[in-house]
């Protein structure tokens, strides 16, 4: 099955046709979708979607744009939310220096607090990194982060290989298909097969040939096929590798997903 390792199904862009979006994902062969919250307030809605759609799992966390909201109460709330069986990661967390350079200290404190929470809960972190490569990598190493997904990876091939060597996942999104993809093309070739994921970041960053349209999980197939071509492998081989990687890092080992009632198969890890 195909996997969309990161999207935002709870966002208002999907309100008019969310059922159709998920039907198209299923028709495209997408069997696992990780939907990430960007705030404590949004996390409950993301978790609710996992009960509505069997293929969806949740990540709960506070995006760096909302870093000022991360206090003791927020961490306690995330810890409670993370007990839900459908929660597979703490995210989307990280640093964004493109739009929040004046809040770097606050962002770093919020990032560290959530990485520590994930470590206590033994959950992976899903990391937002925009123009903050050195600090992201430094904090993750200082906090002894083990299970890491660098979502919508934007670093260079040297960073990708170094982070993969630390055991972290490199997740590629639509930009790897863009005309100005630049070093992402080398990243796609350089990442070891057991450290690679693909994602949409929907509703953002639609891949070629769907630029300009609202992105949705079904579009991950276009990104994945582009990555497969760059790596010189058949799409089916990449599909199988990405599924193995996603199941491993997110702890999703059963075929069945939560039903409307929240019931799960007894062999489920989480």
C-alpha positions, 0 to 999 in steps of 0.5 A, a space after each residue: 500500500 502507499 503511505 502518506 506520512 504527513 498531511 493535515 486532514 483536519 484543516 478547513 480546506 477539506 471540510 466540503 469534501 473530506 469523505 470524497 478525499 479519503 475515497 480517492 486516497 483509497 482508490 489510489 491505493 493509499 492505505 495509511 495516512 498520518 494526519 498531524 495537529 498543529 496545536 493542542 486545540 486542533 489535536 482532538 479534531 485530528 484524533 476524531 478523524 481517526 475514528 471516522 476513517 480507518 486508514 488515518 492515524 494521528 500525530 499530536 503536537 504544537 507547530 512552531 507558529 504556536 510555540 508561545 502556547 506551549 506551557 506545562 498545561 499544554 504538555 499535560 494536555 498533549 500527554 493525555 491526548 497521546 494516550 489515544 490508541 490512534 496517536 502514533 507520534 508527537 507532531 508537528 513540532 519544530 522550528 520555523 525561522 522563515 516567519 518566526 525569527 524573532 521568536 527563536 528562543 520560544 520556539 526552541 524551548 517549545 521544541 525541546 519540551 515536546 521532544 522530551 515528552 515524546 521520549 517519555 512516551 516512547 513515541 516518534 517526533 514529526 519535525 517541521 524544519 524551515 531554515 533552521 537545519 543546524 538548530 533542529 539537528 542540534 536539539 534532536 541530538 542533545 535531547 537524544 531523540 531516537 525516532 524522528 521523522 523530518 517531514 517535508 525535508 528541505 536540507 541538503 544531501 549531506 544533512 540527509 545522509 547524516 540524519 539517516 545515519 542517526 536512524 531518523 526518517 527523511 520524508 519527501 513531499 511535493 517539492 521534490 517534483 518541482 522544477 526548482 527542486 535543486 538538491 532535493 533530487 540528490 537527497 532522493 537518490 542519497 537516502 538509504 532505502 530503510 530511512 525514506 518516507 513520502 508525504 503530501 503535507 496536504 492541503 499544501 505543496 501539490 506535486 507535479 503534474 497537479 501544481 496549483 490544485 489543493 493537495 490531498 493524500 491521493 497525490 502522494 502517488 505522484 511524489 512517490 513515482 518521481 522519487 522511484 524514478 530518481 532512485 532508478 527503482 520500480 514504484 512497487 519496490 519503493 511502495 513496499 519499502 516506504 510501507 515497511 518504514 512507516 509501519 516501523 517508525 509509527 508502530 503500525 503493525 496490524 492490517 486493521 485500523 480503528 473503527 467508528 467505535 474505536 475498536 482495534 484488533 488485539 494484536 495492535 501495537 498501538 
